Amino acid sequence: MLQELESEKIMVIAASVDLRENAREIIEKLTLTYPIAYGLNAEEISGMTGAYYHEEKKFLQPTNFLVRPDKTIEVASYSSGPIGRFVAKDVVRLVQFYKGKR
């Protein structure tokens, strides 16, 4: 749904603690075209964002932010397990809803 997101002027940016090689594999496998940061320190990102950090396995649980044009967070989603990610269709509908309130 990248086209639908872009039509609403929604930009997708992803971040990962994966190393470059692992991130590249995912990008190629899923044919992703949006910016993806890689090699992030999971513990530091957890401290900065509040994302749940699995200390034993050293990884972050899914964390999502819908950021307004003024760079403030409109909606945040924090998961403590493997589910709980934004779904593109829901994000488009939510942005359309907010635009309708103006």
C-alpha positions as CSV (number, residue, x, y, z in Angstrom):
1,M,0.0,0.0,0.0
2,L,3.0,2.3,-0.4
3,Q,1.2,4.2,-3.2
4,E,-1.9,4.8,-1.0
5,L,0.4,6.0,1.8
6,E,2.3,8.3,-0.5
7,S,-1.0,9.7,-1.9
8,E,-1.8,10.9,1.7
9,K,1.7,12.3,2.0
10,I,2.6,9.6,4.5
11,M,6.3,8.8,4.5
12,V,7.5,5.4,5.7
13,I,10.8,5.1,7.5
14,A,12.0,1.9,9.2
15,A,14.8,1.3,11.7
16,S,16.4,-2.0,12.6
17,V,19.0,-3.4,15.0
18,D,20.0,-5.8,12.2
19,L,23.5,-5.5,10.7
20,R,23.7,-4.2,7.2
21,E,23.9,-7.6,5.5
22,N,20.7,-8.9,7.3
23,A,18.9,-5.6,6.6
24,R,19.8,-5.9,2.9
25,E,18.4,-9.5,2.8
26,I,15.1,-8.3,4.2
27,I,15.0,-5.3,1.9
28,E,15.6,-7.5,-1.2
29,K,13.3,-10.3,-0.1
30,L,10.4,-7.9,0.5
31,T,11.4,-5.4,-2.3
32,L,11.2,-2.5,0.1
33,T,11.8,1.0,-1.3
34,Y,11.5,3.2,1.7
35,P,14.4,4.3,3.9
36,I,15.6,1.8,6.5
37,A,18.2,2.5,9.1
38,Y,20.2,-0.5,10.3
39,G,22.7,-1.4,12.9
40,L,21.0,0.5,15.7
41,N,21.8,-0.3,19.3
42,A,18.7,-1.9,20.7
43,E,19.3,-0.9,24.3
44,E,20.0,2.7,23.4
45,I,16.9,2.9,21.2
46,S,14.8,1.4,24.0
47,G,16.0,4.1,26.3
48,M,15.2,6.8,23.8
49,T,11.8,5.6,22.6
50,G,10.4,3.4,25.4
51,A,10.4,0.4,23.1
52,Y,10.3,-2.9,24.9
53,Y,13.8,-4.4,25.0
54,H,14.4,-8.2,25.5
55,E,17.5,-8.1,27.6
56,E,18.4,-11.8,27.2
57,K,18.1,-11.9,23.4
58,K,19.2,-8.3,22.9
59,F,16.3,-7.2,20.5
60,L,13.4,-4.8,20.4
61,Q,9.8,-5.6,20.2
62,P,7.7,-3.9,17.5
63,T,7.3,-0.1,18.1
64,N,5.6,2.3,15.7
65,F,5.1,6.0,15.6
66,L,2.8,8.2,13.5
67,V,4.6,11.5,13.4
68,R,2.8,14.7,12.4
69,P,4.4,17.2,9.9
70,D,5.5,19.3,12.9
71,K,7.5,16.3,14.1
72,T,5.4,15.6,17.2
73,I,4.1,12.0,17.8
74,E,0.4,11.7,17.0
75,V,0.1,7.9,17.8
76,A,2.5,5.4,19.2
77,S,2.2,1.7,19.4
78,Y,4.4,-0.3,21.8
79,S,4.3,-4.1,21.7
80,S,5.6,-6.4,24.3
81,G,5.6,-9.4,22.0
82,P,5.8,-10.4,18.3
83,I,2.5,-8.8,17.3
84,G,1.4,-5.2,17.4
85,R,2.6,-3.4,14.3
86,F,0.9,-0.7,12.4
87,V,-1.0,-1.9,9.3
88,A,-0.7,0.4,6.3
89,K,-4.5,0.4,5.6
90,D,-5.2,1.5,9.2
91,V,-2.6,4.2,9.0
92,V,-4.1,5.6,5.8
93,R,-7.6,5.6,7.3
94,L,-6.4,7.2,10.5
95,V,-4.6,10.0,8.6
96,Q,-7.7,10.5,6.5
97,F,-9.8,10.7,9.6
98,Y,-7.5,13.3,11.1
99,K,-7.5,15.4,7.9
100,G,-11.3,15.3,8.0
101,K,-11.3,16.9,11.4
102,R,-9.5,20.0,10.3
